[in-house]
Structure formats: structure tokens, C-alpha cells
């Protein structure tokens, strides 16, 4: 059977100006936990029952020690860009002063990427809040937003001209909702009022961070990365369609509308007074300042029916649909629908697909991994992005998630998203067939 990634011959995604990349995050791959401060995910991993395989990120993929080889691996894929994140706990000491050793690691990594002609897309926060800041309230404490702004300033001053793009945050939804509202991610708090307040302070921190970036890094492409799980009704009934709309407001637009419209969705009015975030005068203007790009992360859709409480309840996908190893439905049409809807709803800046990919059951046989489900997923979702571009959405790039298998948060090392296989016993990296096909697509552009 012949495998390849194909796009329409006239697709903008086949032009050299379109950016292709791969993505990772600090806690998921770096290791070298003894060279940084503890973060909330260290604490969460050490809490019994939180991580399915009882693992941790102390070693992860040992990227800190192996970064030069990993950059060679990235370069061999032929990508234009590499999306990485900075560990706040690695670059600053507890007193807020710079950890020179930690900062030097990232500078060396950036220099290596630039030497290879790979554009660094840097995410400043990918969930790993230093534990000492969480001990003082974390994202429930408004002061954390200002600590973030200070951290951003120190990072971009030290990095200088080495960075192509900065994203303030990756997926505020996950930090706020999964971490503070339902507790399945670090720090594991479980109250609606916590989730809503954490979300507001993260968005405030984004706005403050954008102010810093515009002052100290005006030549980089500066924005934010949001994740989206489009909401579909379980039936065509008015009640279920309303449920899907409410779910979309609560899970998706809650993080988007403040940035573009300087207001929260109407569902905020359904919350009890004590559940609504405390918003100070001027906050929404800080949050809603212009961004240079919007990063969009997409994996799957969700289906909802009418229910009590906030008016919606998610329904798990049935056995009749294809699912990835995460149990997520494969539904690429939702990707196109999402991108077109965002384009119609907001005055968007250029869009980058900053994460897209699939966890599949990968089997290493005779030194090879023929990851056919992942290949099919990428093919259908690349076409979905192309369809959105054809419909008028200004999409400038696509990043595969992820470069390599890694620590998959609450799932530990049980799920593999990488286009490069990691043998966790030896930490050897082995490109999967999906990696080879991705390279062929990228290097085949004219």
C-alpha cells in the first residue's frame, strides 16, 4: 500500500510562504527537573491517582541533554518552524531573578534552531506554573498576572532577536477549566468559581504579556494559542441546538470573545453571582488589545444535549464512529466548520494551526512504525485546513502535534501523539512513517 500526503495542486498550503512546523512543550519533553524549580505538574504527578500510569516528567524525553540531536531531527524533517515552550520554573529563581543556567539552555536551543534555518515559535506558558506561585494562589491570585508580565519581559530581553514568534499562552481553557474547575489537570482544584476566575486572570496575563512584547519584542509575531472543540447538537431539536450553543460559549468563546470583542459570552449571566469572575475596571481593554496572530489547536468535536444546570451535557462518541487512542472522534469537517465560523464571527488576524494530530496505537516492528491511522488523520485534516483557506480564511501555517511521543499529562506515557517514536527505555528517537510523509509534503513544495 502506497502512502502519501496530497493536497490540491493549486493549494496555498503548497506554496513556499506557507509555514510548516512541529510542536512540543517544556514539561512534556525536557526532563532535567533537578535544574529548575518545582512546578504544579511535579506536584500533581506526585499525588497518588492523578496520573494513569503513575509516571512523572522528571526525565520525560531528556530533551535538555539531547537538544542538539533533537534539532538535527527537526531539521531533517524539512520543517520551516519549531514550536516550543519555555519553562517559567527553569528561567527564573523563586525571588524572580533570572536563572542564568536555565536561560542559557533556551538561548543555545534558539541559536541551534536559527543556525539550521528553523523559525522558533515560542510559547511562554504551556501549563507548568511554578509551584511557589501556586502556593500563593496561582491563577486565582490576580498578582500572578503581573508576575507573568515580569517573566515575559525577562525572557524576551534575554532572547533578543532569536525568536520569530511569541504566544503568550497555550490553551487557557485547559489551565483554567481542566486545572481549576474540574480538577483533572494540575493543580487539581474543583470549583466553577475557581475555573472562571482563573480564566479571567490568565486572559488578563495574556493582555499584560502582549503589552510587554510590543515594547520589548516589537518585531516578533505576537499572539495567543487557543484550543477549540466545536460543539454540535445531539439532535436537530431546538433544545439540543441551544445546548450546543451554550457549550460553545462556555468552552470556546469564553476565551476568544474577550480578546476580539472585549466582553464575555452571554452565558456569564447564567452563572450565580459568586461563580462569576471578579473583573476590575480596564481589564477587558487590556485583554482585548490587538494580536498579530491567532493560534488554533484542534483535535476533535463534542456533541451536546439539553440538560439542567448550565443547559448542556456532553455525550460521549458511540462505537459507530472512528476514534483515536484518546477516545476522541475523528471528524475533520468540524475543523473546517470551526475555522470558517471564527472567520465570520471575528475580525481575525492571520491564523496559524498551532496543534493538530492524533494519538494512535503505534507498534514498532523491525525498526519501523507504520502509523496508518495517524497518516489518515493528517491527510483528512490537512484537506480540512485547505477547505477553510478556499473559503477565505487567512491561514498562514500548520504545526503537527507532536514532534515526538512524550508525557501526555494525566495519561502519562500511555498515549503517543508523536510523528517520531520514543523508546522510553532507551530514549531513542525513531521517525514514524507519518514523519517521512510529512517531510515529503514539505520538501515537495514548489
C-alpha positions in Angstrom: 0.0 0.0 0.0 1.4 3.4 -1.0 1.1 6.2 1.5 1.4 10.0 0.8 0.0 13.3 1.9 -1.7 15.1 -1.0 -3.3 18.5 -1.4 -5.0 20.1 -4.4 -2.3 21.3 -6.9 -3.3 24.9 -6.5 -3.5 24.9 -2.7 -1.9 27.8 -0.9 -0.6 25.1 1.5 1.8 24.0 -1.2 3.4 27.5 -1.6 6.8 28.1 0.0 5.3 31.0 2.0 3.1 28.6 4.0 4.8 27.7 7.2 5.0 24.0 8.3 6.3 23.0 11.7 6.2 20.6 14.5 5.4 21.4 18.2 6.3 20.3 21.7 6.1 21.7 25.2 8.6 22.1 28.0 7.2 19.8 30.7 6.3 17.1 28.2 9.8 16.6 26.8 12.5 18.4 28.7 13.3 16.4 31.8 16.2 17.8 33.9 13.8 18.6 36.7 16.7 19.0 39.1 17.8 22.1 37.2 14.6 24.0 37.7 12.1 24.9 40.4 9.2 22.5 41.1 6.0 23.3 39.1 2.4 22.4 39.6 2.7 19.4 37.3 5.5 18.0 39.5 3.2 18.2 42.5 0.2 16.8 40.5 2.4 13.8 39.4 3.4 13.1 42.9 -0.2 13.0 44.1 -1.5 9.4 44.1 -4.1 8.5 41.5 -3.7 11.7 39.3 -1.6 10.2 36.5 -2.9 7.0 35.0 0.5 5.2 34.8 1.8 6.9 38.0 4.6 8.5 35.9 6.1 12.0 36.0 8.1 14.5 34.0 11.4 14.3 35.8 13.2 12.7 32.8 10.5 12.8 30.1 12.3 12.7 26.7 15.5 14.1 28.2 15.4 16.9 25.7 17.6 19.3 27.8 20.5 16.8 27.4 19.7 15.9 23.8 18.5 19.1 22.3 21.3 19.3 19.7 20.4 15.9 18.3 16.7 16.8 18.5 17.3 20.0 16.5 19.0 17.8 13.9 16.0 15.6 13.9 13.7 18.6 13.4 15.9 19.9 10.6 15.9 16.5 8.8 12.1 16.7 8.7 12.5 19.8 6.4 10.1 21.9 8.5 10.1 25.7 8.4 9.4 26.2 12.1 9.5 24.6 15.5 7.0 25.5 18.2 8.4 25.1 21.8 7.5 26.4 25.2 9.6 28.0 27.9 9.5 26.6 31.5 8.9 29.6 33.8 10.4 27.5 36.6 13.6 26.9 34.6 14.4 30.6 33.8 13.5 32.4 37.0 14.5 31.8 40.6 12.0 31.9 43.4 12.8 35.5 44.1 12.1 36.4 40.5 15.7 36.9 39.4 17.0 35.2 36.3 18.3 31.6 36.5 21.2 32.1 34.1 21.8 28.4 33.5 18.1 27.9 32.5 18.1 30.9 30.3 21.3 29.8 28.7 19.8 26.5 27.8 17.0 28.1 25.8 19.4 30.6 24.2 21.5 27.7 23.0 18.5 25.9 21.7 17.3 29.0 19.8 20.7 29.6 18.4 20.8 26.0 17.2 17.4 26.3 15.5 18.4 29.6 13.8 21.6 28.1 12.6 19.5 25.4 10.9 17.1 28.0 9.4 14.2 26.9 11.6 12.0 29.7 12.8 11.4 29.5 16.6 7.8 29.9 17.6 8.0 30.3 21.4 5.1 29.7 23.7 5.6 31.5 27.0 3.2 29.4 29.1 2.2 25.8 28.5 0.6 24.9 31.8 3.7 24.5 34.1 3.2 27.2 36.7 6.0 27.3 39.3 4.7 25.7 42.4 5.7 28.5 44.7 3.4 30.8 42.8 0.5 28.3 43.1 1.2 28.2 46.8 0.3 31.9 46.8 -3.0 31.3 44.9 -1.7 30.6 41.4 -4.1 31.8 38.7 -6.7 32.6 41.4 -4.5 35.4 42.6 -4.6 38.5 40.4 -0.9 39.2 41.3 0.1 36.1 39.2 -0.9 38.0 36.0 1.7 40.7 36.9 4.3 38.1 37.8 3.7 36.7 34.3 4.3 40.1 32.7 7.6 40.4 34.6 8.6 36.9 33.5 7.8 37.7 29.8 9.9 40.8 30.0 12.9 38.9 31.3 12.6 36.2 28.7 12.3 38.4 25.7 15.0 40.8 26.8 17.4 37.8 27.2 16.3 36.1 23.9 16.8 39.3 21.9 16.4 38.8 18.2 16.4 35.0 18.3 12.6 34.4 18.2 10.3 34.6 15.2 7.0 34.4 17.1 5.8 34.6 20.7 2.5 33.1 22.0 1.6 34.3 25.5 -0.4 31.2 26.4 -1.2 27.8 25.1 -4.8 26.7 25.7 -6.1 28.8 28.6 -9.1 26.5 28.6 -7.0 23.6 29.8 -5.3 25.6 32.5 -8.5 27.1 33.8 -11.2 24.5 33.2 -9.3 21.3 33.5 -7.0 22.5 36.2 -9.1 24.8 38.4 -12.7 23.9 37.6 -12.9 20.1 37.2 -9.5 19.1 38.6 -8.3 16.5 36.1 -5.2 18.6 35.4 -2.8 20.5 37.7 -3.3 22.0 40.2 -6.4 19.8 40.6 -8.9 22.3 42.1 -12.6 21.6 41.5 -15.0 24.6 41.7 -16.7 26.5 38.9 -15.9 29.8 40.5 -12.2 28.8 40.5 -12.3 27.9 36.8 -13.9 31.2 35.8 -11.6 33.3 37.9 -8.5 31.5 36.8 -9.6 32.0 33.1 -10.0 35.8 33.7 -6.6 36.1 35.3 -5.0 34.1 32.5 -6.6 36.3 29.9 -5.5 39.4 31.9 -2.0 38.0 32.0 -2.2 37.5 28.2 -3.1 41.2 27.7 -0.3 42.3 30.1 2.1 40.0 28.3 1.2 41.4 24.9 2.0 44.9 26.2 5.4 43.7 27.3 6.0 42.0 24.0 5.0 45.1 22.0 7.6 47.1 24.0 10.5 44.7 24.2 9.9 42.5 21.1 8.1 44.6 18.6 9.5 42.7 15.6 8.2 39.3 16.5 4.8 37.9 15.6 2.9 38.1 18.9 -0.4 36.4 19.8 -2.1 33.6 21.7 -2.9 29.9 21.1 -6.5 28.8 21.9 -7.9 25.3 21.6 -11.3 24.6 20.2 -13.6 21.7 20.4 -16.6 22.6 18.2 -20.0 21.9 19.8 -22.6 20.0 17.8 -26.2 19.3 18.9 -27.2 15.7 19.6 -30.4 16.2 17.5 -31.9 19.0 15.5 -34.3 19.9 18.3 -34.3 23.5 19.4 -33.3 22.4 22.9 -30.2 20.5 21.7 -29.2 23.3 19.3 -29.4 25.7 22.2 -27.4 23.3 24.4 -24.6 23.2 21.7 -24.6 27.0 21.6 -24.3 27.3 25.3 -21.5 24.7 25.4 -19.7 26.6 22.7 -20.0 29.8 24.7 -18.7 28.2 27.8 -15.8 26.2 26.5 -14.7 28.0 23.3 -15.9 31.6 23.0 -15.2 32.3 26.7 -11.5 32.6 25.7 -12.0 34.1 22.3 -14.7 36.8 22.7 -12.8 38.8 25.3 -9.8 39.1 23.0 -11.7 40.2 20.0 -14.8 41.9 21.4 -13.7 42.8 25.0 -16.6 41.0 26.6 -17.5 37.6 27.9 -20.3 35.5 26.2 -23.8 35.8 27.4 -23.6 32.6 29.3 -21.8 34.5 32.0 -25.2 35.9 33.0 -26.4 32.3 33.8 -23.7 31.9 36.5 -24.5 32.5 40.1 -23.0 35.8 41.4 -20.3 34.0 43.4 -19.3 32.0 40.3 -18.7 35.0 38.0 -15.1 36.2 37.8 -14.2 39.4 39.5 -13.4 41.9 36.7 -11.8 45.2 37.5 -12.2 48.4 35.5 -10.0 48.4 32.5 -9.4 44.6 32.4 -11.3 44.0 29.2 -9.4 46.6 27.3 -6.1 45.1 28.5 -7.3 41.6 27.4 -8.7 42.9 24.1 -5.7 44.7 22.6 -4.8 43.7 19.0 -2.8 40.5 18.4 -0.6 39.7 15.4 -1.9 36.1 15.0 -4.3 33.6 16.5 -3.0 30.1 17.1 -5.7 27.5 16.7 -5.4 24.0 18.2 -7.9 21.4 17.0 -8.3 17.6 17.7 -12.0 16.7 17.7 -15.6 17.8 18.2 -18.1 17.3 21.0 -21.8 16.6 20.9 -24.3 18.0 23.4 -27.8 17.6 24.5 -30.0 19.8 26.7 -29.6 19.3 30.4 -30.1 21.1 33.7 -27.6 23.4 35.4 -25.9 25.4 32.6 -28.2 23.9 29.9 -25.9 21.4 28.2 -24.4 17.9 28.7 -21.7 16.3 26.6 -22.4 12.9 25.0 -19.5 10.5 24.5 -19.0 9.4 20.9 -20.5 6.0 20.2 -18.9 2.8 18.9 -20.1 3.6 15.4 -17.6 6.4 14.8 -13.8 6.2 14.4 -11.9 7.3 17.4 -8.3 7.9 18.2 -6.5 6.3 21.1 -7.6 9.1 23.3 -11.2 8.1 22.6 -11.7 11.3 20.6 -14.0 11.2 17.5 -12.3 11.7 14.1 -14.4 14.3 12.4 -12.3 16.6 10.1 -15.4 18.5 8.8 -15.6 20.1 12.3 -12.1 21.6 11.6 -13.3 23.4 8.5 -16.5 24.4 10.2 -14.6 25.9 13.1 -12.2 27.9 11.0 -14.9 29.3 8.9 -17.1 30.2 11.9 -14.2 32.0 13.6 -13.6 33.9 10.4 -17.2 35.0 10.1 -17.6 35.8 13.8 -14.5 37.8 14.5 -12.1 40.2 12.7 -9.3 37.8 12.8 -5.6 38.4 12.3 -3.7 35.7 10.4 -4.3 32.2 11.7 -1.8 29.5 12.4 -2.8 25.9 13.1 -0.5 25.5 16.1 -1.6 22.0 17.0 -3.3 19.2 15.2 -2.6 15.5 15.4 -3.7 12.1 16.8 -2.8 9.6 19.4 -2.7 6.1 17.9 -1.6 2.7 19.0 1.9 2.5 17.5 3.7 -0.8 17.1 7.5 -0.9 16.5 8.1 -3.8 14.1 11.5 -4.4 12.5 12.6 -0.9 13.4 9.6 0.8 11.7 6.3 2.3 12.8 3.6 2.2 10.1 1.1 4.5 11.8 -1.7 4.3 9.2 -4.4 5.8 11.4 -2.3 8.9 12.1 -1.5 9.2 8.5 -5.2 9.1 7.5 -5.9 11.6 10.3 -3.3 14.1 9.0 -4.4 13.7 5.4 -8.1 14.4 6.2 -7.2 17.3 8.4 -4.8 18.9 6.0 -7.6 18.8 3.5 -9.9 20.4 6.1 -7.5 23.3 6.5 -7.2 23.7 2.8 -11.0 23.8 2.5 -11.1 26.6 5.1 -8.4 28.6 3.1 -10.5 28.1 0.0 -13.5 29.6 1.9 -11.5 32.7 2.6 -9.8 32.1 6.0 -6.3 33.6 6.2 -4.3 30.6 7.4 -0.5 31.0 7.3 0.9 27.8 8.8 0.3 24.3 10.2 2.2 22.6 13.1 1.9 18.9 13.7 1.4 17.8 17.3 3.7 16.5 18.2 7.3 16.2 17.2 7.8 13.1 19.4 6.0 10.9 21.8 6.1 12.5 25.3 4.5 12.8 28.7 0.8 13.2 27.8 -0.3 14.9 31.0 -2.9 12.9 33.0 -2.4 10.0 30.6 1.3 9.8 31.5 3.2 7.9 28.8 0.3 5.7 27.7 -0.7 7.8 24.7 1.6 8.5 21.7 1.0 11.7 19.6 4.4 11.9 18.1 5.4 11.6 14.4 8.7 10.4 15.9 8.6 7.3 18.2 10.4 7.5 21.5 11.6 4.3 23.1 11.1 5.2 26.8 13.6 2.6 27.9 16.5 3.9 25.8 15.0 7.3 24.8 16.0 6.5 21.2 14.0 8.5 18.6 12.7 6.7 15.5 10.8 8.6 12.8 7.4 7.0 12.1 6.0 6.7 8.5 3.9 9.8 9.2 7.1 11.8 9.8 8.5 10.6 6.5 5.4 11.6 4.6 5.2 14.9 6.4 8.8 15.6 5.2 7.8 14.6 1.6 4.9 17.0 1.6 7.0 19.9 3.0 10.1 19.4 0.8 7.9 18.8 -2.3 6.6 22.3 -2.4 7.5 24.4 -5.4 
